[in-house]
Structure formats: structure tokens, C-alpha cells
Amino acid sequence: MRIHHVGIAVESLEKTLPVFELLLGRPPDSTETVEEQKVRVAVFRLGESRIELLEATSPESPVARFISKRGPGIHHVTLAVTDLQRTLDTLETQGVRLVDRKPRAGAGGESIAFLHPSSTAGVLIELLQEHGTEQLSDPQSGEKDEAGNV
């Protein structure tokens, strides 16, 4: 297990990127819009880890709600795991509250799931299994988790 990335909620990528570009000495490695999460993401790779800047694309975005309650700042910490579904199953049987019971697609098409902050000392934890190591649940099945995600 390792820290995969730290997600930072920002009000505007346009205003925030210049500071991180100056700090890190380069532009982001990638940017993308993740429609399912209603965010634009700018990714800076730092060795084996990343910093992801997250800008809401909709007022209904979890990032927009976070900023309205707490302001910009660290939104989540992401840990890379070897078997995401098995990790979720184990955590749930041990009483950890899950946001996602099944993996879903995140930035870069990677498989992700979130743990509820009420079980993790107030910190939103994202678990991630990198490309090619897990099959996501079939969105055509219509099966939804408790957060309403397919």
C-alpha cells in the first residue's frame, strides 16, 4: 500500500494552477474532466505519488459541497490497494462505513471507492486500484450502492 495522491479542492484551476506550476517548476502532467464526479482535475506526478487539484463543474459536485462547507483545501487522501473489492469487503465486515460498496471509475479510468469520513477520523479516504487490475461493476446492471452510484 502507498499514498497514491492527495486531492485538493480548489475554487478555480485557472487561478490555482499558476501557483502549483511555480512551486513544482512545471505544468500539470494531465488535465481531464470526470463527468461522473462533476470535476475537472489537474494532475501533477511527484515520484510515485500525485497531487490532484479538483475544480467543481457543477454546484451538485461533492467538491462544490465541500468548498461551500469548508472552503478550498485538502479534500481527500488516496491509498493504492492491490484488490479494491476485497479491501472494501474486509473493511465493511469490520464495521468501517463505506461511501461505495463497489468500485467505480475515477480520474484516468482507475477503479476507486470512498470510505466515509465518520469512520476515518474525519478524513475522506479514497481507495484506488490502478488500471488493468480490476473489473468494475457493470453499469448496465443497474445495481446501485448506498450513495446511489451505479
KOLVONU-736957 format. One line per 3 residues: number of its first residue (from 1); their letters; for each residue y, x, z of N, C-alpha, C, O, CB. Coordinates in nm, 3 decimals, padded with zeros to 5 digits. Atoms other than C-alpha are relative to their C-alpha. Glycine has a CB too. Layout:
BEGIN
NUM> A> Y:X:Z:Y:X:Z:Y:X:Z:Y:X:Z:Y:X:Z  ...
//
This chain:
BEGIN
1> MRI> -00.117:00.085:00.000:00.000:00.000:00.000:00.123:00.089:00.000:00.124:00.198:00.058:00.000:-00.097:00.122  -00.126:-00.074:00.005:00.352:00.114:-00.072:00.115:-00.099:-00.016:00.094:-00.214:-00.054:00.000:00.103:-00.116  -00.117:00.082:00.028:00.705:-00.021:-00.087:00.022:00.006:-00.151:00.045:00.113:-00.207:00.127:00.050:00.079
4> HHV> -00.020:00.008:00.144:00.738:-00.137:-00.446:00.150:-00.005:-00.033:00.199:00.071:-00.116:-00.072:-00.123:-00.059  -00.144:00.006:00.021:01.104:-00.240:-00.432:00.069:-00.075:00.113:00.007:-00.144:00.194:00.032:-00.066:-00.133  -00.087:00.076:-00.088:01.391:-00.373:-00.229:00.086:-00.087:-00.091:00.151:-00.036:-00.183:00.088:00.095:00.093
7> GIA> -00.082:00.093:00.078:01.559:-00.684:-00.372:00.131:-00.025:00.071:00.133:-00.060:00.189:-00.075:-00.132:-00.023  -00.133:00.017:-00.057:01.934:-00.707:-00.316:00.070:-00.115:-00.074:00.089:-00.109:-00.195:00.084:00.132:-00.010  -00.072:00.114:00.057:02.112:-01.039:-00.371:00.146:00.039:-00.021:00.212:00.088:00.071:-00.012:-00.125:00.093
10> VES> -00.139:-00.031:00.032:02.447:-00.992:-00.546:00.066:-00.123:-00.061:-00.001:-00.206:-00.123:00.010:00.122:-00.097  -00.072:00.113:00.059:02.714:-01.238:-00.648:00.019:00.018:-00.149:00.022:-00.080:-00.224:00.135:-00.017:00.068  -00.026:-00.027:00.141:02.773:-01.067:-00.983:-00.057:00.137:-00.038:-00.019:00.239:00.020:00.151:-00.005:-00.029
13> LEK> 00.050:-00.129:00.049:02.576:-00.799:-01.167:00.114:00.078:-00.065:00.123:00.200:-00.049:-00.116:-00.021:-00.102  -00.111:-00.065:00.068:02.887:-00.725:-01.371:00.087:00.081:00.099:00.132:00.191:00.067:00.086:-00.104:-00.072  -00.083:-00.068:-00.101:03.079:-00.632:-01.053:-00.079:00.103:00.080:-00.023:00.203:00.124:00.061:-00.101:00.094
16> TLP> 00.080:-00.087:-00.086:02.790:-00.465:-00.868:-00.060:00.119:-00.073:-00.073:00.228:-00.016:-00.110:-00.079:00.064  00.066:-00.109:00.073:02.626:-00.256:-01.141:00.080:00.130:-00.003:00.021:00.236:00.016:-00.026:-00.044:-00.141  -00.073:-00.128:00.004:02.910:-00.001:-01.170:-00.015:00.084:00.127:-00.021:00.207:00.120:00.146:-00.025:-00.025
19> VFE> 00.015:-00.073:-00.126:02.874:00.092:-00.802:-00.138:00.067:00.006:-00.148:00.185:00.042:00.019:-00.095:00.122  00.134:-00.057:-00.004:02.496:00.142:-00.828:-00.019:00.104:-00.110:-00.090:00.203:-00.090:-00.104:-00.110:-00.014  00.007:-00.100:00.107:02.532:00.326:-01.161:00.067:00.129:00.045:00.017:00.238:00.016:00.067:-00.053:-00.128
22> LLL> -00.068:-00.119:-00.053:02.778:00.563:-00.994:-00.085:00.067:00.107:-00.103:00.188:00.105:00.139:-00.038:00.057  00.083:-00.052:-00.109:02.560:00.603:-00.686:-00.125:00.071:-00.052:-00.160:00.179:-00.005:-00.039:-00.112:00.093  00.128:-00.053:00.050:02.241:00.665:-00.885:00.015:00.089:-00.123:-00.082:00.150:-00.167:-00.093:-00.115:-00.031
25> GRP> -00.027:-00.090:00.111:02.404:00.851:-01.175:-00.054:-00.046:-00.134:-00.073:00.035:-00.224:-00.055:00.131:00.030  00.054:00.050:00.126:02.271:00.625:-01.449:00.000:-00.153:-00.003:00.013:-00.217:00.101:-00.144:00.054:-00.022  00.011:00.147:00.009:02.247:00.269:-01.579:-00.138:-00.046:00.046:-00.228:00.036:00.064:00.029:-00.048:-00.144
28> PDS> 00.133:00.049:-00.041:01.959:00.043:-01.475:-00.104:00.030:-00.107:-00.073:00.043:-00.225:00.005:-00.152:00.027  00.110:-00.025:00.093:01.620:00.109:-01.632:-00.030:-00.124:-00.084:-00.076:-00.113:-00.198:-00.125:00.043:00.077  00.022:00.123:00.074:01.593:-00.256:-01.733:00.081:-00.112:00.062:00.120:-00.106:00.179:-00.150:-00.036:-00.004
31> TET> -00.058:00.125:-00.048:01.756:-00.595:-01.702:-00.075:-00.113:-00.067:-00.120:-00.099:-00.181:00.155:-00.009:-00.030  00.067:00.116:00.058:01.599:-00.934:-01.756:00.039:-00.124:00.078:00.087:-00.117:00.191:-00.154:00.019:00.001  -00.016:00.128:-00.066:01.632:-01.300:-01.675:-00.139:-00.054:00.029:-00.224:-00.058:-00.060:00.083:-00.100:-00.086
34> VEE> 00.127:00.061:-00.040:01.344:-01.455:-01.482:00.029:-00.148:00.021:00.078:-00.190:00.126:-00.061:00.068:00.131  -00.033:00.143:-00.001:01.376:-01.824:-01.563:-00.062:-00.072:00.119:00.005:-00.153:00.184:-00.046:-00.066:-00.129  00.068:00.068:-00.111:01.118:-01.936:-01.304:00.072:00.020:00.133:00.077:-00.071:00.215:-00.144:00.050:00.011
37> QKV> -00.070:-00.033:-00.125:01.315:-01.765:-01.026:00.150:-00.031:-00.007:00.220:-00.025:00.094:-00.022:00.147:00.034  -00.142:00.028:00.022:01.656:-01.856:-01.176:00.088:00.118:00.041:00.187:00.103:00.113:00.042:-00.126:00.079  -00.076:-00.122:-00.029:01.780:-01.497:-01.153:00.007:00.092:-00.120:-00.080:00.091:-00.208:-00.063:00.074:00.119
40> RVA> -00.007:-00.117:00.087:01.899:-01.208:-01.362:-00.027:00.120:00.089:00.022:00.127:00.202:00.141:00.013:-00.075  00.044:-00.114:-00.080:01.750:-00.880:-01.244:00.037:00.129:-00.073:00.012:00.144:-00.192:-00.153:-00.006:00.027  -00.024:-00.136:00.049:01.872:-00.523:-01.293:-00.086:00.092:00.086:-00.077:00.091:00.209:00.154:00.039:00.006
43> VFR> 00.097:-00.085:-00.070:01.606:-00.265:-01.204:00.036:00.147:-00.015:00.056:00.197:-00.126:-00.142:-00.026:-00.053  -00.016:-00.146:-00.003:01.664:00.096:-01.101:-00.129:00.057:00.056:-00.165:00.027:00.170:00.125:00.044:00.087  00.120:-00.066:-00.049:01.345:00.301:-01.073:00.040:00.127:00.077:00.122:00.206:00.031:-00.098:00.034:-00.118
46> LGE> -00.027:-00.116:-00.085:01.351:00.559:-00.793:-00.133:00.056:00.044:-00.189:00.012:00.144:00.090:-00.039:00.123  00.133:-00.052:-00.030:01.033:00.764:-00.792:-00.102:-00.111:-00.017:-00.109:-00.173:-00.123:-00.007:00.059:00.143  00.100:00.105:00.006:00.751:00.522:-00.711:00.055:-00.136:00.044:-00.017:-00.235:00.041:-00.119:00.037:00.086
49> SRI> -00.060:00.124:-00.047:00.992:00.257:-00.580:00.115:-00.040:-00.090:00.150:00.030:-00.185:00.047:00.014:00.145  -00.111:00.053:00.079:01.276:00.049:-00.719:00.102:-00.067:00.091:00.074:-00.105:00.204:-00.052:-00.099:-00.105  -00.101:00.090:-00.055:01.598:-00.121:-00.628:00.020:-00.106:-00.107:00.042:-00.074:-00.224:00.136:00.076:00.036
52> ELL> -00.023:00.110:00.092:01.633:-00.464:-00.787:00.122:-00.077:00.047:00.125:-00.127:00.159:-00.125:-00.093:-00.010  -00.118:00.081:-00.027:01.974:-00.630:-00.799:-00.025:-00.138:-00.059:-00.063:-00.151:-00.175:00.130:00.066:-00.060  00.033:00.137:00.038:01.938:-01.009:-00.815:00.125:-00.087:-00.003:00.193:-00.102:00.098:-00.104:-00.060:00.097
55> EAT> -00.113:00.091:00.016:02.206:-01.243:-00.951:-00.053:-00.138:-00.036:-00.132:-00.152:-00.129:00.098:00.052:-00.109  00.043:00.137:00.027:02.151:-01.619:-00.941:00.053:-00.048:-00.134:00.165:-00.017:-00.172:00.047:-00.095:00.113  -00.043:00.062:00.126:02.164:-01.805:-01.273:00.021:-00.150:00.017:00.058:-00.219:-00.078:-00.102:00.027:-00.110
58> SPE> -00.013:00.142:-00.028:02.174:-02.147:-01.106:00.030:-00.018:00.149:-00.016:00.062:00.231:-00.130:-00.077:-00.041  -00.025:00.027:-00.142:02.305:-02.294:-00.780:-00.127:-00.035:00.077:-00.130:-00.025:00.200:00.101:-00.112:00.015  00.128:00.034:-00.065:01.944:-02.406:-00.710:-00.090:00.123:00.020:-00.198:00.111:00.077:-00.073:-00.104:-00.084
61> SPV> 00.079:-00.123:-00.015:01.818:-02.046:-00.721:-00.015:00.037:00.147:00.080:00.022:00.224:00.066:00.115:-00.078  00.015:-00.051:-00.137:01.670:-01.909:-00.398:00.104:00.108:00.033:00.149:00.118:00.147:-00.141:00.057:00.019  -00.101:-00.104:-00.024:01.913:-01.618:-00.440:00.137:-00.063:00.025:00.211:-00.017:00.112:00.007:00.099:-00.120
64> ARF> -00.128:00.069:-00.024:02.212:-01.855:-00.465:00.003:-00.060:00.140:00.105:-00.052:00.209:00.023:-00.109:-00.106  00.006:00.059:-00.134:02.099:-02.036:-00.149:00.011:00.110:00.107:00.079:00.091:00.208:-00.132:-00.079:00.019  -00.007:-00.113:-00.093:02.052:-01.701:00.028:00.145:00.046:00.015:00.194:00.062:00.127:-00.090:00.117:-00.049
67> ISK> -00.138:-00.049:-00.004:02.403:-01.585:-00.065:00.091:-00.102:00.067:00.182:-00.064:00.142:00.051:00.030:-00.142  -00.086:00.101:-00.062:02.558:-01.918:00.039:-00.017:-00.002:00.152:00.078:-00.034:00.224:-00.030:-00.139:-00.058  00.025:-00.001:-00.145:02.397:-01.887:00.386:00.037:00.132:00.065:00.096:00.134:00.173:-00.145:-00.029:00.027
70> RGP> -00.010:-00.131:-00.064:02.410:-01.512:00.449:00.094:00.098:-00.068:00.128:00.202:-00.012:-00.134:00.060:00.008  -00.080:-00.093:00.078:02.626:-01.354:00.181:-00.090:00.099:-00.073:-00.211:00.099:-00.054:00.100:00.075:00.091  00.080:-00.098:00.073:02.515:-01.074:-00.050:-00.064:00.101:00.096:-00.013:00.125:00.205:00.087:00.073:-00.104
73> GIH> 00.068:-00.101:-00.081:02.271:-00.815:00.084:-00.147:00.003:-00.030:-00.194:-00.055:-00.128:00.022:-00.027:00.147  00.144:-00.013:00.022:01.906:-00.730:00.118:-00.064:-00.139:00.008:-00.051:-00.208:00.109:-00.064:00.098:00.105  00.064:00.131:00.012:01.711:-01.037:00.009:-00.146:00.007:00.041:-00.196:-00.080:00.113:00.013:-00.054:-00.142
76> HVT> 00.142:-00.013:-00.032:01.352:-00.913:00.034:-00.047:00.144:-00.016:00.017:00.226:-00.082:-00.083:-00.093:-00.088  00.071:-00.127:00.016:01.120:-00.615:00.064:-00.133:-00.033:-00.064:-00.202:-00.126:-00.022:-00.018:00.076:00.139  00.124:00.025:00.073:00.827:-00.596:-00.175:-00.101:00.110:00.024:-00.071:00.229:00.012:00.027:-00.014:-00.150
79> LAV> 00.111:-00.092:-00.021:00.495:-00.435:-00.094:-00.102:-00.018:-00.111:-00.139:-00.131:-00.145:-00.066:-00.023:00.139  00.105:00.003:00.102:00.244:-00.346:-00.365:-00.135:-00.004:00.070:-00.161:00.074:00.161:00.009:00.123:-00.096  00.134:00.014:-00.056:-00.111:-00.456:-00.282:-00.102:00.011:-00.113:-00.069:-00.010:-00.229:-00.016:-00.135:00.077
82> TDL> 00.102:-00.019:00.102:-00.439:-00.393:-00.462:-00.064:-00.130:-00.046:-00.107:-00.140:-00.161:-00.106:00.092:00.051  00.060:00.129:00.037:-00.571:-00.752:-00.458:00.084:-00.110:00.064:00.067:-00.143:00.181:-00.151:-00.010:00.048  -00.098:00.094:-00.054:-00.298:-01.011:-00.418:-00.064:-00.127:00.055:-00.031:-00.168:00.166:00.099:-00.037:-00.107
85> QRT> 00.060:00.124:-00.049:-00.513:-01.323:-00.389:-00.079:00.023:00.128:-00.070:-00.057:00.222:-00.091:-00.061:-00.107  00.076:-00.031:-00.121:-00.744:-01.162:-00.134:00.094:00.025:00.119:00.067:-00.018:00.231:-00.090:00.123:-00.022  -00.098:-00.025:-00.106:-00.441:-01.043:00.065:00.058:-00.130:00.051:00.071:-00.150:00.172:00.113:00.092:-00.050
88> LDT> -00.053:00.131:-00.040:-00.293:-01.394:00.065:-00.101:-00.078:00.082:-00.067:-00.136:00.185:00.041:-00.081:-00.124  00.104:00.073:-00.072:-00.624:-01.547:00.173:-00.019:00.055:00.141:-00.031:-00.021:00.237:-00.132:00.007:-00.077  00.018:-00.064:-00.131:-00.663:-01.296:00.456:00.116:-00.031:00.093:00.096:-00.067:00.209:-00.015:00.152:-00.016
91> LET> -00.117:00.028:-00.082:-00.308:-01.342:00.580:00.003:-00.145:00.046:00.034:-00.173:00.162:00.128:00.033:-00.077  -00.001:00.141:-00.037:-00.337:-01.720:00.573:-00.104:-00.031:00.108:-00.076:-00.108:00.200:-00.025:-00.087:-00.124  00.102:00.026:-00.102:-00.662:-01.718:00.772:00.040:00.059:00.135:-00.011:00.017:00.239:-00.135:00.059:-00.044
94> QGV> -00.049:-00.060:-00.125:-00.484:-01.501:01.031:00.126:-00.069:00.051:00.186:-00.023:00.149:00.027:00.149:-00.021  -00.112:00.079:-00.050:-00.204:-01.758:01.067:00.137:00.037:-00.055:00.238:-00.015:-00.007:00.004:00.011:00.143  -00.128:-00.035:00.061:00.066:-01.599:00.853:00.042:-00.114:-00.091:-00.037:-00.162:-00.173:-00.008:00.135:-00.078
97> RLV> -00.051:00.109:00.083:00.284:-01.865:00.693:00.036:00.054:-00.139:00.110:00.151:-00.151:00.124:-00.067:00.066  -00.022:-00.043:00.137:00.288:-01.832:00.314:00.100:-00.092:-00.069:00.102:-00.212:-00.043:-00.133:00.002:-00.078  -00.081:00.080:00.092:00.550:-01.948:00.068:-00.087:-00.035:-00.120:-00.085:-00.148:-00.169:00.131:00.076:-00.044
100> DRK> 00.087:00.017:00.117:00.299:-01.902:-00.216:-00.145:00.023:00.041:-00.179:00.128:00.096:00.039:00.097:-00.114  00.143:-00.019:-00.025:-00.074:-01.957:-00.177:-00.072:00.062:-00.118:-00.181:00.119:-00.103:-00.065:-00.133:00.033  00.055:-00.058:00.123:-00.141:-01.847:-00.534:00.105:00.091:-00.062:00.225:00.064:-00.051:-00.044:-00.112:-00.101
103> PRA> -00.095:-00.088:00.068:00.016:-01.560:-00.728:00.071:-00.074:-00.113:00.018:-00.168:-00.172:-00.072:00.124:-00.055  -00.077:00.052:00.112:00.286:-01.640:-00.982:00.068:00.117:-00.069:00.067:00.229:-00.019:00.104:-00.107:00.047  -00.065:-00.106:00.077:00.479:-01.443:-01.243:00.137:00.032:00.056:00.216:-00.058:00.084:00.010:-00.038:-00.147
106> GAG> -00.132:-00.047:-00.042:00.775:-01.236:-01.130:00.063:00.085:-00.108:00.019:00.082:-00.223:-00.010:00.079:00.131  -00.067:-00.090:00.094:01.006:-00.985:-01.297:-00.101:00.095:-00.062:-00.192:00.143:00.005:00.114:00.079:00.069  00.090:-00.090:00.070:00.832:-00.774:-01.555:-00.138:-00.059:-00.021:-00.230:00.013:-00.062:-00.012:00.129:00.075
109> GES> 00.129:00.065:00.017:00.548:-01.027:-01.566:-00.102:00.038:00.105:-00.221:00.011:00.090:-00.056:00.032:-00.134  00.094:-00.041:-00.105:00.398:-00.884:-01.248:-00.037:-00.119:00.088:00.041:-00.213:00.100:00.061:00.113:00.085  00.048:00.106:-00.088:00.196:-01.105:-01.012:00.062:00.015:00.137:00.054:00.122:00.198:-00.154:00.001:00.009
112> IAF> -00.070:-00.006:-00.129:00.390:-01.193:-00.697:-00.035:-00.121:00.086:-00.086:-00.221:00.037:00.151:00.007:-00.022  00.007:00.111:-00.095:00.377:-01.414:-00.388:00.086:00.039:00.119:00.099:00.157:00.153:-00.149:-00.031:00.043  -00.088:-00.025:-00.114:00.610:-01.451:-00.091:-00.063:-00.048:00.130:-00.137:-00.146:00.133:00.134:-00.069:-00.020
115> LHP> 00.036:00.040:-00.136:00.542:-01.466:00.282:00.124:-00.060:00.064:00.236:-00.013:00.039:-00.055:00.122:00.084  -00.114:00.066:-00.062:00.763:-01.694:00.490:00.060:00.090:00.108:-00.013:00.147:00.188:-00.042:-00.136:00.060  -00.065:-00.086:-00.099:01.022:-01.505:00.699:-00.030:-00.037:00.145:-00.018:00.047:00.234:00.147:-00.003:-00.021
118> SST> 00.030:00.040:-00.138:00.923:-01.707:01.007:-00.122:00.074:00.055:-00.140:00.082:00.176:-00.024:-00.151:00.008  00.118:-00.076:-00.042:00.601:-01.503:01.016:00.020:00.151:-00.006:-00.065:00.227:00.038:-00.119:-00.037:-00.085  -00.019:-00.144:00.024:00.754:-01.165:00.931:00.134:00.049:00.056:00.211:00.116:-00.013:-00.009:00.030:-00.150
121> AGV> -00.118:-00.048:-00.073:01.032:-01.103:01.184:00.131:-00.030:-00.072:00.226:00.048:-00.064:-00.012:00.148:00.024  -00.123:00.041:00.066:01.291:-01.287:00.975:00.025:00.065:-00.134:00.129:00.042:-00.195:00.113:00.027:00.087  -00.016:-00.069:00.128:01.239:-01.071:00.665:-00.088:-00.068:-00.105:-00.207:-00.091:-00.082:-00.037:00.152:00.013
124> LIE> 00.078:00.055:00.110:01.132:-01.227:00.335:-00.080:00.115:-00.061:-00.023:00.213:-00.109:00.091:-00.069:-00.108  00.088:-00.103:00.056:00.833:-01.021:00.222:-00.063:-00.055:-00.127:-00.119:-00.165:-00.130:-00.111:00.043:00.103  00.065:00.031:00.127:00.716:-01.029:-00.137:-00.118:00.094:-00.014:-00.105:00.214:00.008:00.099:00.013:-00.122
127> LLQ> 00.116:-00.082:00.032:00.367:-00.907:-00.220:-00.013:00.003:-00.151:00.014:-00.097:-00.217:-00.130:-00.054:00.069  00.005:-00.018:00.145:00.308:-00.774:-00.569:-00.125:00.075:-00.040:-00.163:00.175:00.021:00.124:00.075:-00.049  00.110:-00.074:00.063:00.009:-00.675:-00.775:00.044:00.030:-00.141:00.076:-00.061:-00.217:-00.136:-00.082:00.002
130> EHG> -00.056:-00.042:00.127:00.112:-00.476:-01.078:-00.085:-00.044:-00.119:-00.201:-00.083:-00.105:00.015:00.150:-00.002  00.060:00.042:00.128:00.029:-00.556:-01.443:-00.147:00.035:-00.013:-00.192:00.140:00.031:00.075:00.062:-00.112  00.137:-00.027:00.042:-00.327:-00.585:-01.561:-00.104:00.004:00.109:-00.220:00.034:00.082:-00.003:00.125:-00.070
133> TEQ> 00.098:-00.010:-00.107:-00.490:-00.600:-01.221:-00.034:-00.134:00.062:-00.112:-00.140:00.157:00.048:00.092:00.107  00.030:00.132:-00.055:-00.496:-00.975:-01.157:00.030:-00.107:-00.101:00.121:-00.094:-00.182:00.079:-00.025:00.128  -00.024:00.115:00.085:-00.520:-01.303:-01.339:00.078:-00.104:00.081:00.037:-00.142:00.190:-00.133:-00.058:-00.054
136> LSD> -00.080:00.103:-00.066:-00.250:-01.554:-01.248:-00.070:-00.134:-00.011:-00.153:-00.155:-00.100:00.140:-00.008:-00.062  00.052:00.135:00.012:-00.339:-01.915:-01.179:00.052:-00.061:-00.129:00.162:-00.030:-00.173:00.039:-00.087:00.124  -00.032:00.062:00.127:-00.334:-02.125:-01.495:00.107:-00.107:00.020:00.080:-00.206:00.088:-00.126:-00.059:-00.065
139> PQS> -00.103:00.100:-00.019:-00.001:-02.313:-01.514:-00.036:-00.135:-00.062:00.022:-00.237:-00.026:00.131:00.049:-00.057  00.042:00.124:00.062:-00.173:-02.574:-01.731:-00.083:-00.086:00.094:-00.100:-00.205:00.071:-00.079:00.028:-00.126  00.086:00.074:-00.092:-00.395:-02.673:-01.439:00.079:-00.102:00.081:00.023:-00.200:00.132:-00.071:00.097:00.094
142> GEK> -00.082:00.091:-00.077:-00.101:-02.843:-01.269:-00.013:00.019:00.151:00.052:-00.052:00.227:-00.034:-00.140:-00.034  00.019:-00.025:-00.143:-00.216:-02.705:-00.932:00.128:00.061:00.057:00.180:00.158:00.002:-00.122:00.094:00.025  -00.124:-00.049:-00.060:00.086:-02.651:-00.705:-00.024:00.045:00.142:-00.111:-00.006:00.212:00.109:-00.108:-00.004
145> DEA> 00.006:-00.045:-00.138:00.137:-02.462:-00.383:00.097:-00.083:00.085:00.160:-00.176:00.034:00.033:00.150:00.010  -00.084:00.082:-00.089:00.329:-02.594:-00.080:00.148:00.008:-00.034:00.225:-00.078:00.008:-00.022:00.042:00.144  -00.140:-00.013:00.040:00.658:-02.469:-00.228:00.026:-00.074:-00.132:00.139:-00.073:-00.181:00.038:00.148:-00.014
148> GNV> -00.015:00.074:00.125:00.595:-02.680:-00.542:-00.013:00.086:-00.123:00.018:00.041:-00.233:00.131:-00.068:-00.002  00.018:-00.089:00.114:00.518:-02.381:-00.764:-00.136:-00.024:-00.062:-00.235:-00.048:00.007:00.016:00.148:00.041  00.127:00.018:00.071:00.252:-02.416:-01.030:-00.077:00.129:00.004:-00.188:00.137:-00.050:00.022:-00.045:-00.146
//
